[in-house]
């Protein structure tokens, strides 16, 4: 699988987490506590223009109630595992 396909799959999972939580990009940016992040950065993650660093992925996983592995493993469906509160 190519790197660009993997990035798009991660982007789709990150977007799904935010939408399932019912948050806007600005609201999610406020909940990411590892760094001060502007909502434009969230957009970049969701469009696959940027890849979040590990600390940001940890914040996403905590908000979603899943392991970081579930976000980055392309063979795992977040919603089948009961994640995203």
C-alpha positions in Angstrom: 0.0 0.0 0.0 1.4 3.4 -0.9 2.2 6.1 1.6 -0.4 8.4 0.1 -3.2 5.8 0.5 -2.2 5.3 4.2 -2.3 9.0 4.8 -5.7 9.3 3.2 -7.0 6.4 5.4 -5.6 8.1 8.6 -7.2 11.4 7.5 -10.6 9.6 7.0 -10.3 8.1 10.5 -9.4 11.5 12.1 -12.4 13.1 10.3 -14.7 10.3 11.4 -13.6 10.7 15.0 -14.3 14.4 15.0 -17.7 14.0 13.4 -18.7 11.1 15.6 -17.9 13.3 18.6 -20.1 16.1 17.1 -17.3 18.6 17.2 -16.3 21.4 14.8 -12.7 21.6 13.8 -12.3 24.6 16.0 -13.8 22.7 19.0 -11.6 19.8 18.4 -8.5 22.0 18.2 -9.4 23.3 21.7 -9.5 19.7 23.0 -6.1 18.8 21.6 -4.0 19.5 24.7 -0.5 18.3 23.6 0.0 21.5 21.5 -1.8 24.7 20.8 -3.4 23.9 17.5 -5.4 26.1 15.2 -8.5 24.6 13.5 -6.8 25.0 10.1 -4.3 22.3 11.2 -7.2 20.0 12.0 -8.4 20.6 8.4 -4.9 19.7 7.1 -5.0 16.4 9.1 -8.4 15.6 7.7 -7.5 16.3 4.1 -4.2 14.4 4.4 -2.1 17.5 3.8 -0.3 17.0 7.1 0.2 14.0 9.4 -0.3 14.6 13.1 2.6 13.9 15.4 2.4 11.1 18.0 1.3 13.4 20.8 -1.6 14.7 18.8 -2.6 11.1 17.8 -2.6 10.3 21.5 -5.0 13.1 22.1 -7.3 11.9 19.3 -7.2 8.3 20.6 -8.1 9.5 24.1 -11.0 11.5 22.9 -12.2 8.6 20.7 -11.7 6.0 23.5 -9.5 3.8 21.3 -5.8 2.9 21.2 -3.4 4.8 18.9 -2.9 1.5 17.1 -6.6 1.6 16.1 -6.1 5.0 14.4 -2.9 4.1 12.5 -3.7 0.4 11.6 -5.5 0.4 8.3 -7.0 -3.0 9.0 -8.9 -1.8 12.0 -12.4 -0.1 11.8 -12.8 2.3 14.7 -16.6 1.8 14.9 -16.5 -2.0 14.8 -14.2 -1.9 17.9 -16.7 0.2 19.8 -14.6 3.3 19.8 -15.5 6.9 19.6 -17.6 7.8 22.5 
